[in-house]
Amino acid sequence: MADIQVTLERIRRQAATTRLRISEFFHDFDKLRSGFVTPDQFKRSLAMLGIRNLVSDEEYDQLFLHYGSNGQGGRGPLRINYNEFCDAVDSIFTVKNLEKSPTMSTQAASPMSLKPRTHNSLTPALWAKYEQLMQFFVAETLSRGVILKGAFGDFDKHRTGRVTAAQFSRCFPFPRTVPSDVSLVVQRYRDPVSGDVDYLAWCNDVEDMVAAKREPVERKLTGRRHVERKDYDVQALIQELQKQVLINRIRVEDVFRDNDKLRSDLISDAQFASGLGNLKFQKLTLTEPQIKMLQDHYRVQDAYGVNKIGYARFVQDMDSVFTEKGLEKSPQKVVEPRYDLLVKTPNVLSANDERRVQDLLAYCRATIKTRRVLIKPIFQDFDRANKGLYQTQYTSRARFERALTYAGIILGSEDFKRLCDKYQVKHAGNDSDEIRYLDFCADVDREEEYSPRLTGTVSTTVPTAPAYIPLGKTGRLSIEEVEEDIQTYLLSNRVRIHEPFRDFDPLRSGICTKAQFSTALTIAGLKLSQEELELLYMRYESPGNPKYVQWAVFADAMDEVFTAKKLEQQPTRSLGLTEKILLKRSMEKEPHLTGDVQLVLSRLREIVRTRGILLPPFFRDADKQNTGRITASQFAQALTRHNFKLSEPQTQCLVDCYRDPRSRLINYRRFIHDVDDSEAPMVRTMGSANSSTMGSTMGSTMGSTM
């Protein structure tokens, strides 16, 4: 006699495989919805389901005996209760009237898991070859990371776990396998009834062998990078999460609210873990033990005695870094944000390493001060998240080293390691590959003052950076001389002094830091000494903040060499240093004529007097803007065009004598004056006329611009 449970199990597998509602096929024969059909109608319904061939006549009799009944006191025709039969088969999906027992736990099996694995027997010779093939498949899966079941998904739409032999050969995931080996696998897993290949059984066998050889790895649930903790202190973990919430301004409640439709403040363990995974923590990964620890800490029981997670208390703990719950009942209470969580504790090094790090910081300060480098923008270019969702203020070790090299700070491998250890970021109490470059900038560039953290006394025993040789003047200077020299440079090179400063003042406040002021002057081509810079800092210091400089006032004062602002409102105003006066003063500056220069000049005077040479035209050809200055190469070319036939040392001594120390250009008008006295009046007149013309033109142009 057939067992009715075995028959029902076979029908359940078919229903789960085809995902059919079997009751719909019986309704066509039961218009009145009485729940009964005749035996023939029962067989026809199963035939439409494709189950008739799976059930024998003897098994049909068992089903009729189990679900059949005779009406009219046992004297009526046999009728089959298909409702009970459908409920028994549909139990593979769910349990009927589950709403009356909400705490009942059900587990619907996958259609693939319902089918038993097909394993055909093999001969000893074939079995030995089969085991060698399985070892090869395991090695390939481990080395290449092959996903076996995904290769057959296109031919198994209903997820039955079976495909034809031809489809199995086409989708076989190991292309280096010869056809005879594939045929052996097909022989091992072919279904003797349908002829299909049970690829699911083969995949499971290979995956079981792979899992036995693979070392267990802790799964990562959240975050992009995994930071392993050495301890699992729940209070320390909560404090770390509060820090992340405060830094990234995260609304924690939003990720849990969707899972609490009834607003009971309770969710399941899986929903709590899913919510933690949706929180965008910065460089923090929660492991399974940490999530389990949080679940145990916030676990409560609902009204039915079922363990749930009280996420509302977790949300309240996280939001406590911003405010407190029920604050409207105490309107006078002052709540301070938990900025104490953001305090970074300096990394503690050994005494020798700490002294060496302080020496390295002194070397970095000297290099930055010498090169006048703004160190923070260099590191910001290497901050991957600076322009993204978060400003990390961290960078990797490799990027930190590249930024130091770009700034001109070259360190040895041991010194670089000590510096990284000093500013290394510790996530959850452990080391990482990130460097706090913002703290490094605060320690080496005091003028910017990026952070309020102070450092101790720095030793200066380390060899400092190469000495800076200023191109400007030193000694006893006055601010008037410095400004006059700057105006002379601006006039000679036609420089718009406002442009470099605007890049450092996007809000057009008219002020900038001293470091930015010095950098802008360097960009404009003004290489001033430290003494000259200090005079400018004192003259144009900001009244509200002595650490800033009024660059707008300085630029307007320097531009008066061309014109003045709002000159149309004061037409009778006389400018202080006009272009004509500056050119005149430039002409009055006597060059230092050495003996060699005097000898060359006397020879040139004789050549000019004997041959009657007109000197200015060839020099003016190179002076397109009539500034009275040309480059050294243009000066040498003009001398060659006059056929003076000077040697290279003689030309160089003339270049050194008449070169402007700031612009590095040659004052050819002074040279013409010293060589040919007859040209002096014409040169002076030419310079004055051209100066007046250019001054009025440039003044009107810049006045309209400003």
C-alpha positions as CSV (number, residue, x, y, z in Angstrom):
1,M,0.0,0.0,0.0
2,A,1.3,3.4,-0.9
3,D,2.0,6.0,1.8
4,I,-0.2,9.0,1.2
5,Q,2.4,11.4,2.8
6,V,4.9,10.3,0.1
7,T,2.4,11.1,-2.6
8,L,1.6,14.5,-1.1
9,E,5.3,15.3,-0.9
10,R,5.7,14.5,-4.5
11,I,2.8,16.7,-5.5
12,R,4.1,19.6,-3.3
13,R,7.4,19.5,-5.1
14,Q,5.7,19.8,-8.4
15,A,3.5,22.7,-7.2
16,A,6.4,24.5,-5.7
17,T,8.5,24.0,-8.9
18,T,5.8,25.4,-11.2
19,R,4.6,28.0,-8.7
20,L,0.9,27.2,-9.4
21,R,-2.3,27.8,-7.4
22,I,-3.8,24.4,-7.6
23,S,-7.2,25.4,-6.2
24,E,-7.9,27.5,-9.3
25,F,-8.0,24.3,-11.4
26,F,-10.7,22.7,-9.2
27,H,-12.9,25.8,-9.2
28,D,-13.7,25.3,-12.8
29,F,-15.5,22.1,-11.8
30,D,-17.2,23.6,-8.7
31,K,-19.3,26.5,-9.8
32,L,-21.2,26.6,-6.5
33,R,-17.9,26.6,-4.5
34,S,-19.1,23.6,-2.4
35,G,-15.5,22.3,-2.0
36,F,-16.3,18.9,-3.5
37,V,-15.6,17.4,-7.0
38,T,-16.1,14.0,-8.5
39,P,-13.1,11.5,-8.7
40,D,-12.9,12.0,-12.5
41,Q,-12.9,15.8,-12.1
42,F,-10.2,15.4,-9.4
43,K,-8.0,13.4,-11.9
44,R,-8.6,15.9,-14.7
45,S,-7.6,18.8,-12.5
46,L,-4.4,17.1,-11.5
47,A,-3.8,16.3,-15.2
48,M,-4.0,20.0,-16.0
49,L,-1.4,20.6,-13.3
50,G,0.9,18.1,-14.9
51,I,0.7,15.8,-11.9
52,R,-1.3,12.9,-13.3
53,N,1.8,11.0,-14.5
54,L,3.4,11.4,-11.0
55,V,0.5,9.6,-9.3
56,S,-0.4,5.9,-9.9
57,D,-3.9,4.4,-9.8
58,E,-3.2,2.9,-6.4
59,E,-2.1,6.3,-5.1
60,Y,-5.3,7.9,-6.5
61,D,-7.3,5.3,-4.6
62,Q,-5.5,6.3,-1.4
63,L,-6.2,10.0,-2.1
64,F,-9.9,9.2,-2.7
65,L,-10.1,7.2,0.5
66,H,-8.5,10.0,2.5
67,Y,-10.3,13.0,1.1
68,G,-13.5,11.4,-0.2
69,S,-16.9,11.1,1.4
70,N,-20.4,9.8,0.4
71,G,-23.3,12.2,0.9
72,Q,-26.8,11.4,2.0
73,G,-25.8,9.3,5.0
74,G,-23.3,7.3,3.1
75,R,-25.7,6.3,0.3
76,G,-24.7,9.1,-2.2
77,P,-22.0,9.2,-4.9
78,L,-18.4,9.6,-3.9
79,R,-17.2,13.2,-3.7
80,I,-13.7,14.4,-3.1
81,N,-13.0,17.3,-0.7
82,Y,-10.5,19.2,-2.8
83,N,-10.3,22.1,-0.3
84,E,-8.5,19.9,2.3
85,F,-6.3,18.5,-0.4
86,C,-5.3,22.0,-1.6
87,D,-4.6,23.1,1.9
88,A,-2.3,20.1,2.4
89,V,-0.4,20.9,-0.8
90,D,-0.3,24.7,-0.2
91,S,1.4,24.2,3.1
92,I,4.7,24.2,1.1
93,F,4.1,28.0,0.7
94,T,2.3,29.0,3.9
95,V,-0.2,28.0,6.6
96,K,-3.8,28.8,6.3
97,N,-5.4,31.2,8.8
98,L,-2.0,32.5,9.8
99,E,-3.5,35.8,10.8
100,K,-5.1,34.1,13.8
101,S,-1.7,33.0,15.1
102,P,0.7,35.9,14.4
103,T,3.4,34.5,16.5
104,M,3.6,31.2,14.6
105,S,6.9,30.8,12.8
106,T,6.8,29.2,9.3
107,Q,9.6,28.4,6.9
108,A,8.8,27.9,3.2
109,A,11.3,25.7,1.5
110,S,12.9,26.7,-1.8
111,P,11.7,24.6,-4.8
112,M,15.3,23.6,-5.4
113,S,15.8,22.3,-1.9
114,L,12.7,20.1,-2.2
115,K,14.2,18.0,-5.0
116,P,16.6,15.3,-3.7
117,R,20.0,15.2,-5.2
118,T,20.6,12.8,-8.1
119,H,23.7,10.7,-7.7
120,N,24.0,7.8,-10.1
121,S,26.5,5.0,-9.3
122,L,29.8,4.7,-11.2
123,T,32.3,2.0,-11.8
124,P,35.5,2.0,-9.7
125,A,37.5,3.3,-12.7
126,L,35.1,6.1,-13.5
127,W,34.7,6.9,-9.8
128,A,38.5,7.5,-9.5
129,K,38.4,9.8,-12.5
130,Y,35.3,11.5,-11.1
131,E,37.1,12.3,-7.8
132,Q,40.0,13.8,-9.7
133,L,37.6,16.0,-11.7
134,M,35.9,17.2,-8.5
135,Q,39.3,18.2,-7.1
136,F,40.0,20.2,-10.3
137,F,36.6,21.9,-10.0
138,V,37.3,22.9,-6.4
139,A,40.7,24.3,-7.3
140,E,39.3,26.3,-10.2
141,T,36.5,27.7,-8.0
142,L,38.9,28.8,-5.3
143,S,41.3,30.4,-7.6
144,R,38.9,32.1,-10.0
145,G,36.0,32.7,-7.7
146,V,33.5,31.0,-10.0
147,I,29.7,31.3,-9.2
148,L,28.5,27.9,-10.3
149,K,24.7,28.2,-10.1
150,G,24.7,31.5,-11.9
151,A,26.0,29.8,-15.1
152,F,22.9,27.7,-15.5
153,G,20.3,30.4,-14.6
154,D,19.5,31.4,-18.2
155,F,18.2,27.9,-19.0
156,D,16.4,27.3,-15.7
157,K,13.7,30.0,-15.6
158,H,11.6,28.2,-13.1
159,R,14.5,27.3,-10.8
160,T,13.9,23.6,-10.9
161,G,17.6,22.8,-10.5
162,R,17.6,20.8,-13.7
163,V,18.6,21.4,-17.4
164,T,19.0,19.2,-20.4
165,A,22.3,17.5,-21.1
166,A,23.0,19.8,-24.1
167,Q,22.3,22.9,-22.0
168,F,24.5,21.6,-19.2
169,S,27.4,21.2,-21.7
170,R,26.9,24.7,-23.1
171,C,26.8,26.4,-19.7
172,F,29.6,24.4,-18.1
173,P,31.6,27.0,-16.2
174,F,35.0,25.4,-16.7
175,P,36.0,25.9,-20.3
176,R,39.3,23.9,-20.0
177,T,37.3,20.6,-19.4
178,V,37.3,18.2,-22.3
179,P,33.9,16.8,-23.5
180,S,34.6,13.3,-22.2
181,D,34.9,14.7,-18.6
182,V,31.7,16.7,-19.0
183,S,30.0,13.5,-20.2
184,L,31.2,11.8,-17.0
185,V,29.6,14.5,-14.9
186,V,26.4,14.3,-16.9
187,Q,26.4,10.5,-16.3
188,R,26.8,11.0,-12.6
189,Y,23.9,13.5,-12.2
190,R,21.4,12.5,-15.0
191,D,17.8,11.9,-13.9
192,P,16.9,8.3,-15.0
193,V,13.3,9.3,-15.5
194,S,13.3,12.6,-17.3
195,G,16.9,12.5,-18.7
196,D,17.7,16.0,-17.4
197,V,20.9,16.8,-15.5
198,D,20.6,17.7,-11.9
199,Y,23.1,20.6,-12.0
200,L,22.0,21.8,-8.6
201,A,23.2,18.6,-7.0
202,W,26.6,19.0,-8.8
203,C,26.9,22.7,-7.7
204,N,26.1,21.8,-4.1
205,D,28.7,19.0,-4.1
206,V,31.4,21.3,-5.4
207,E,30.4,24.1,-3.0
208,D,30.5,21.7,-0.1
209,M,34.0,20.7,-0.9
210,V,35.1,24.3,-1.5
211,A,33.6,25.3,1.9
212,A,35.6,22.5,3.6
213,K,38.9,23.9,2.2
214,R,38.2,27.6,2.6
215,E,39.2,29.3,5.8
216,P,36.3,31.0,7.7
217,V,36.2,34.7,7.1
218,E,34.2,37.2,9.2
219,R,31.6,38.8,7.1
220,K,31.5,42.6,6.7
221,L,28.1,44.1,7.0
222,T,28.6,47.9,6.8
223,G,31.0,50.4,5.6
224,R,33.6,50.5,2.8
225,R,36.6,49.5,4.8
226,H,37.0,46.9,7.5
227,V,38.5,47.9,10.8
228,E,38.8,45.1,13.3
229,R,38.4,45.7,17.0
230,K,40.4,44.0,19.7
231,D,37.7,44.4,22.3
232,Y,33.9,44.6,22.3
233,D,33.0,47.1,25.0
234,V,29.5,48.2,24.3
235,Q,29.8,51.7,25.8
236,A,33.0,52.4,23.8
237,L,31.1,51.2,20.6
238,I,28.1,53.4,21.4
239,Q,30.5,56.4,21.9
240,E,32.2,55.7,18.6
241,L,28.8,55.6,16.8
242,Q,27.8,58.9,18.5
243,K,31.0,60.4,17.2
244,Q,30.1,59.3,13.7
245,V,26.6,60.6,14.0
246,L,27.9,64.0,15.2
247,I,30.5,64.3,12.5
248,N,28.3,63.3,9.5
249,R,25.0,64.8,10.8
250,I,23.1,61.6,10.4
251,R,19.4,61.2,11.1
252,V,19.4,57.8,12.7
253,E,15.6,57.4,13.1
254,D,15.0,57.5,9.3
255,V,16.6,54.2,8.6
256,F,14.5,52.3,11.2
257,R,11.1,54.0,10.9
258,D,10.2,52.2,7.7
259,N,10.4,48.9,9.5
260,D,8.1,50.0,12.3
261,K,4.7,50.5,10.5
262,L,2.7,50.4,13.7
263,R,5.2,52.8,15.5
264,S,5.6,50.4,18.4
265,D,9.3,51.4,18.7
266,L,10.2,47.7,18.2
267,I,11.8,45.9,15.3
268,S,13.3,42.5,14.7
269,D,17.0,41.6,14.9
270,A,17.3,41.4,11.2
271,Q,15.7,44.8,10.7
272,F,18.0,46.3,13.2
273,A,21.0,44.9,11.5
274,S,19.7,46.1,8.1
275,G,19.2,49.6,9.6
276,L,22.7,49.7,10.9
277,G,23.9,48.8,7.4
278,N,22.1,51.7,5.9
279,L,23.8,54.2,8.1
280,K,26.6,55.9,6.2
281,F,29.3,55.8,8.7
282,Q,32.6,57.2,7.7
283,K,35.5,54.7,7.6
284,L,33.8,52.5,10.3
285,T,32.8,48.9,9.7
286,L,30.5,47.1,12.2
287,T,31.3,43.4,12.4
288,E,28.8,40.6,13.3
289,P,30.0,40.4,16.9
290,Q,29.6,44.2,17.3
291,I,26.1,44.1,15.9
292,K,25.2,41.1,18.1
293,M,26.5,43.1,21.1
294,L,24.3,46.1,20.2
295,Q,21.3,43.8,19.7
296,D,21.8,42.3,23.1
297,H,22.1,45.7,24.7
298,Y,18.9,47.0,23.3
299,R,16.9,43.8,23.4
300,V,13.4,43.9,24.9
301,Q,10.3,41.7,24.9
302,D,7.0,42.8,23.3
303,A,3.5,42.1,24.8
304,Y,3.6,38.5,23.5
305,G,6.9,37.7,25.1
306,V,8.8,37.8,21.7
307,N,12.3,39.2,21.7
308,K,12.5,42.5,19.8
309,I,15.0,45.4,19.5
310,G,14.0,48.7,21.2
311,Y,15.4,50.8,18.4
312,A,13.8,54.0,19.9
313,R,16.3,53.8,22.8
314,F,19.2,53.4,20.4
315,V,18.0,56.4,18.4
316,Q,17.7,58.5,21.6
317,D,21.2,57.6,22.6
318,M,22.5,58.6,19.1
319,D,20.5,61.8,19.0
320,S,21.7,62.8,22.5
321,V,24.8,64.4,20.8
322,F,22.5,67.1,19.4
323,T,19.7,67.5,21.8
324,E,17.6,65.8,24.5
325,K,14.2,64.2,24.3
326,G,11.3,66.1,26.0
327,L,13.2,69.4,26.0
328,E,10.0,71.3,25.5
329,K,9.1,70.5,29.1
330,S,12.2,72.4,30.3
331,P,12.5,75.4,28.0
332,Q,15.2,77.1,30.1
333,K,17.5,74.1,30.0
334,V,20.8,74.6,28.1
335,V,22.0,71.7,26.1
336,E,25.5,71.7,24.8
337,P,26.4,69.6,21.8
338,R,28.8,66.8,22.5
339,Y,31.8,68.4,20.9
340,D,34.0,66.6,23.4
341,L,33.6,63.5,21.2
342,L,35.5,65.4,18.5
343,V,38.6,66.1,20.5
344,K,41.5,64.3,19.0
345,T,44.0,62.9,21.5
346,P,47.6,63.2,20.1
347,N,49.3,59.9,19.4
348,V,51.8,59.1,22.1
349,L,55.3,58.1,20.9
350,S,58.4,57.2,22.7
351,A,60.7,59.9,24.1
352,N,63.3,59.5,21.3
353,D,60.7,59.4,18.5
354,E,58.8,62.4,20.0
355,R,62.0,64.5,20.0
356,R,62.8,63.5,16.4
357,V,59.3,64.3,15.3
358,Q,59.6,67.8,16.8
359,D,62.8,68.2,14.9
360,L,61.1,67.2,11.7
361,L,58.3,69.6,12.3
362,A,60.9,72.4,12.7
363,Y,62.5,71.4,9.4
364,C,59.1,71.4,7.7
365,R,58.3,74.9,9.2
366,A,61.6,76.2,7.9
367,T,61.0,74.8,4.4
368,I,57.5,76.1,4.2
369,K,58.5,79.6,5.4
370,T,61.4,79.6,2.9
371,R,59.4,78.5,-0.1
372,R,56.3,80.5,1.0
373,V,54.0,77.5,0.4
374,L,50.4,77.3,1.4
375,I,50.5,73.7,2.7
376,K,46.8,73.1,3.3
377,P,45.6,73.3,-0.3
378,I,48.2,70.8,-1.4
379,F,46.8,68.2,1.0
380,Q,43.2,69.0,0.1
381,D,44.0,68.1,-3.5
382,F,44.8,64.6,-2.2
383,D,41.7,64.3,0.1
384,R,39.5,62.0,-1.9
385,A,36.3,62.8,0.0
386,N,36.9,66.6,0.3
387,K,34.6,67.3,-2.7
388,G,32.3,64.4,-2.0
389,L,29.7,63.7,0.6
390,Y,32.0,64.1,3.6
391,Q,35.1,66.2,4.3
392,T,37.3,63.5,5.8
393,Q,40.4,65.8,6.6
394,Y,42.3,62.5,6.2
395,T,44.6,61.2,3.5
396,S,46.4,57.9,2.9
397,R,50.1,57.4,3.7
398,A,51.0,57.3,0.0
399,R,49.1,60.5,-0.7
400,F,50.6,62.1,2.4
401,E,54.1,61.4,1.1
402,R,53.3,62.7,-2.4
403,A,51.9,65.9,-0.9
404,L,55.1,66.4,1.2
405,T,57.2,65.9,-1.9
406,Y,55.1,68.3,-3.9
407,A,55.7,70.9,-1.1
408,G,59.4,70.4,-1.2
409,I,59.7,68.4,2.0
410,I,61.9,65.4,1.5
411,L,62.1,62.9,4.4
412,G,63.8,59.6,4.8
413,S,61.9,56.4,5.2
414,E,62.4,56.2,9.0
415,D,61.6,59.9,9.6
416,F,58.5,59.5,7.4
417,K,57.3,56.5,9.4
418,R,57.7,58.5,12.7
419,L,55.8,61.4,11.2
420,C,53.0,59.1,10.1
421,D,52.8,57.4,13.5
422,K,52.4,60.9,15.1
423,Y,49.4,61.8,12.9
424,Q,47.9,58.4,12.3
425,V,44.2,58.1,12.6
426,K,42.9,55.5,15.1
427,H,39.5,54.1,14.2
428,A,37.7,52.4,17.1
429,G,41.0,52.4,19.0
430,N,43.1,50.7,16.3
431,D,45.6,51.9,13.8
432,S,44.6,52.6,10.2
433,D,46.2,53.8,6.9
434,E,44.8,57.3,7.2
435,I,46.8,60.4,8.2
436,R,45.3,63.6,9.9
437,Y,46.9,66.1,7.5
438,L,44.9,69.0,9.0
439,D,46.7,68.6,12.4
440,F,50.0,68.4,10.5
441,C,49.2,71.7,8.8
442,A,48.3,73.3,12.1
443,D,51.7,72.3,13.5
444,V,53.9,73.4,10.7
445,D,52.0,76.5,9.4
446,R,51.2,78.6,12.4
447,E,50.0,81.6,10.5
448,E,47.0,79.8,9.2
449,E,46.0,78.3,12.6
450,Y,43.8,75.6,11.2
451,S,43.1,74.1,14.7
452,P,43.4,75.4,18.2
453,R,45.7,72.6,19.3
454,L,49.1,74.0,20.4
455,T,52.4,72.2,20.3
456,G,55.3,72.4,22.8
457,T,58.7,74.0,22.4
458,V,60.3,72.7,19.2
459,S,64.0,71.9,19.1
460,T,66.0,73.5,16.3
461,T,69.0,71.1,16.4
462,V,67.9,69.6,13.1
463,P,69.6,70.9,9.9
464,T,67.3,73.6,8.6
465,A,66.3,74.3,5.1
466,P,68.6,76.0,2.7
467,A,69.2,79.6,3.5
468,Y,66.9,82.1,1.7
469,I,68.6,84.7,-0.4
470,P,66.1,87.6,-0.8
471,L,66.1,89.5,-4.1
472,G,64.7,92.5,-2.4
473,K,66.5,95.0,-0.2
474,T,67.6,94.5,3.4
475,G,69.0,96.9,6.0
476,R,67.5,100.2,7.0
477,L,64.4,100.6,4.8
478,S,61.4,102.8,4.8
479,I,57.9,101.9,3.7
480,E,58.0,104.7,1.1
481,E,61.0,103.2,-0.6
482,V,59.4,99.7,-0.7
483,E,56.2,101.1,-2.2
484,E,58.1,103.1,-4.8
485,D,60.1,100.1,-5.8
486,I,56.9,98.0,-6.1
487,Q,55.2,100.7,-8.2
488,T,58.3,100.9,-10.4
489,Y,58.1,97.2,-11.0
490,L,54.3,97.3,-11.7
491,L,54.8,100.2,-14.2
492,S,57.7,98.6,-16.0
493,N,56.0,95.2,-16.4
494,R,52.4,96.5,-16.7
495,V,51.2,94.1,-13.9
496,R,47.6,94.2,-12.6
497,I,48.2,93.8,-8.9
498,H,44.6,93.1,-8.1
499,E,44.4,89.8,-10.0
500,P,46.7,87.5,-7.8
501,F,44.9,88.7,-4.6
502,R,41.3,88.0,-5.9
503,D,42.1,84.2,-6.0
504,F,42.6,84.3,-2.2
505,D,39.5,86.4,-1.5
506,P,36.5,84.7,-3.1
507,L,34.1,86.8,-0.9
508,R,35.8,90.0,-1.9
509,S,36.2,91.1,1.7
510,G,39.4,93.0,0.9
511,I,41.5,91.2,3.4
512,C,43.7,88.0,3.4
513,T,46.2,86.3,5.7
514,K,49.8,87.3,5.8
515,A,50.8,84.1,4.1
516,Q,48.3,84.6,1.3
517,F,49.5,88.2,0.9
518,S,53.1,87.0,0.5
519,T,52.1,84.3,-1.9
520,A,50.1,86.8,-4.1
521,L,53.1,89.1,-4.3
522,T,55.2,86.2,-5.4
523,I,52.7,85.2,-8.1
524,A,52.8,88.8,-9.3
525,G,56.6,88.5,-9.7
526,L,57.5,90.6,-6.6
527,K,60.2,88.8,-4.7
528,L,60.5,90.8,-1.5
529,S,62.7,90.2,1.5
530,Q,61.3,89.4,4.9
531,E,62.1,92.9,6.2
532,E,60.2,94.5,3.3
533,L,57.2,92.2,3.9
534,E,57.1,93.1,7.6
535,L,56.9,96.8,6.6
536,L,54.0,96.1,4.3
537,Y,52.3,94.1,7.1
538,M,52.6,97.0,9.5
539,R,51.3,99.5,7.0
540,Y,48.3,97.6,5.7
541,E,47.4,95.6,8.8
542,S,43.7,94.9,9.3
543,P,42.2,97.0,12.2
544,G,39.8,94.2,13.1
545,N,42.3,91.3,13.1
546,P,46.0,91.9,13.2
547,K,46.6,88.5,11.5
548,Y,45.1,89.8,8.3
549,V,46.3,92.3,5.7
550,Q,44.1,94.8,3.8
551,W,45.2,93.7,0.3
552,A,42.5,95.9,-1.4
553,V,43.9,99.1,0.1
554,F,47.4,98.0,-0.8
555,A,46.5,97.3,-4.4
556,D,44.6,100.6,-4.8
557,A,47.6,102.4,-3.5
558,M,50.0,100.7,-5.8
559,D,47.7,101.3,-8.8
560,E,48.0,105.0,-8.3
561,V,51.1,104.8,-10.4
562,F,48.6,104.5,-13.3
563,T,45.5,106.2,-12.0
564,A,43.3,106.6,-9.0
565,K,39.8,105.4,-8.2
566,K,36.9,107.9,-8.7
567,L,39.2,110.4,-10.2
568,E,36.3,111.9,-12.2
569,Q,34.9,113.1,-8.9
570,Q,38.1,115.0,-8.1
571,P,39.4,116.4,-11.4
572,T,41.9,118.7,-9.8
573,R,43.6,116.0,-7.7
574,S,47.3,115.4,-8.4
575,L,48.6,111.9,-8.2
576,G,51.5,111.1,-5.9
577,L,53.8,109.1,-8.0
578,T,53.0,109.4,-11.7
579,E,54.5,107.3,-14.4
580,K,56.6,110.3,-15.6
581,I,58.1,110.8,-12.2
582,L,58.9,107.1,-11.7
583,L,60.6,106.9,-15.1
584,K,62.6,110.0,-14.3
585,R,63.7,108.6,-11.0
586,S,64.6,105.4,-12.7
587,M,66.8,107.3,-15.1
588,E,68.5,109.2,-12.3
589,K,69.7,106.0,-10.6
590,E,73.4,105.8,-11.5
591,P,74.6,102.4,-12.4
592,H,77.8,101.1,-10.8
593,L,80.4,101.5,-13.5
594,T,83.4,99.2,-12.9
595,G,86.8,99.5,-14.7
596,D,85.8,96.8,-17.2
597,V,82.5,98.5,-17.9
598,Q,84.3,101.9,-18.4
599,L,86.7,100.3,-20.8
600,V,83.9,98.7,-22.9
601,L,81.9,102.0,-22.9
602,S,84.9,104.0,-24.0
603,R,85.4,101.6,-26.9
604,L,81.7,101.8,-27.9
605,R,81.8,105.7,-27.7
606,E,84.7,105.7,-30.2
607,I,82.8,103.4,-32.6
608,V,79.6,105.4,-32.4
609,R,81.4,108.7,-32.9
610,T,83.5,107.4,-35.8
611,R,80.7,105.6,-37.7
612,G,77.9,108.0,-36.8
613,I,75.6,105.2,-35.4
614,L,72.1,106.0,-34.3
615,L,71.6,103.7,-31.3
616,P,67.8,103.9,-30.2
617,P,66.0,102.3,-33.2
618,F,67.4,98.7,-32.8
619,F,66.7,98.9,-29.0
620,R,63.2,100.3,-29.5
621,D,62.3,97.5,-31.9
622,A,62.5,95.1,-28.9
623,D,60.6,97.5,-26.6
624,K,57.1,97.2,-27.9
625,Q,55.5,98.9,-24.9
626,N,58.1,101.7,-24.7
627,T,59.0,100.9,-21.1
628,G,62.7,101.6,-21.5
629,R,63.6,98.1,-20.6
630,I,64.3,94.9,-22.6
631,T,65.6,91.4,-21.8
632,A,69.2,90.5,-21.7
633,S,68.9,88.4,-24.9
634,Q,67.3,91.4,-26.7
635,F,70.0,93.7,-25.4
636,A,72.7,91.4,-26.8
637,Q,70.9,91.0,-30.1
638,A,70.7,94.8,-30.5
639,L,74.4,95.1,-29.8
640,T,75.1,92.5,-32.5
641,R,72.8,94.3,-35.0
642,H,75.0,97.4,-34.4
643,N,78.0,95.3,-35.3
644,F,79.9,96.2,-32.1
645,K,81.6,92.8,-32.0
646,L,81.8,92.4,-28.3
647,S,83.0,89.2,-26.6
648,E,80.7,87.3,-24.3
649,P,82.4,88.5,-21.1
650,Q,82.2,92.1,-22.3
651,T,78.5,91.7,-23.1
652,Q,77.8,90.1,-19.7
653,C,79.5,92.9,-17.8
654,L,77.2,95.4,-19.6
655,V,74.2,93.3,-18.8
656,D,75.2,93.1,-15.1
657,C,75.8,96.8,-15.0
658,Y,72.4,98.0,-16.5
659,R,70.2,95.2,-15.2
660,D,67.3,96.2,-12.9
661,P,67.6,94.0,-9.7
662,R,63.9,93.5,-9.5
663,S,62.6,93.1,-13.0
664,R,65.9,91.5,-14.2
665,L,65.4,93.7,-17.4
666,I,68.1,95.9,-19.0
667,N,67.7,99.7,-18.8
668,Y,68.8,100.4,-22.4
669,R,68.0,104.1,-22.2
670,R,70.6,104.6,-19.5
671,F,73.1,102.6,-21.7
672,I,72.4,104.9,-24.7
673,H,72.9,107.9,-22.4
674,D,76.3,106.7,-21.3
675,V,77.5,105.7,-24.7
676,D,76.3,108.7,-26.8
677,D,75.8,112.0,-25.0
678,S,74.2,113.5,-28.2
679,E,71.3,111.0,-27.8
680,A,70.6,111.9,-24.2
681,P,68.2,114.8,-24.8
682,M,66.3,112.8,-27.4
683,V,66.1,109.7,-25.1
684,R,64.8,111.8,-22.2
685,T,62.2,113.5,-24.4
686,M,61.2,110.2,-25.9
687,G,60.8,108.6,-22.5
688,S,58.7,111.5,-21.2
689,A,56.4,111.6,-24.2
690,N,55.9,107.9,-24.3
691,S,55.3,107.9,-20.6
692,S,52.7,110.6,-20.7
693,T,50.9,108.9,-23.6
694,M,51.0,105.4,-22.0
695,G,50.1,106.8,-18.6
696,S,47.0,108.5,-19.8
697,T,46.0,105.5,-21.9
698,M,46.6,103.0,-19.1
699,G,45.1,105.3,-16.5
700,S,41.8,105.6,-18.4
701,T,41.7,101.9,-19.2
702,M,42.3,100.8,-15.6
703,G,40.1,103.5,-14.2
704,S,37.2,102.3,-16.4
705,T,38.0,98.7,-15.3
706,M,38.1,99.4,-11.6
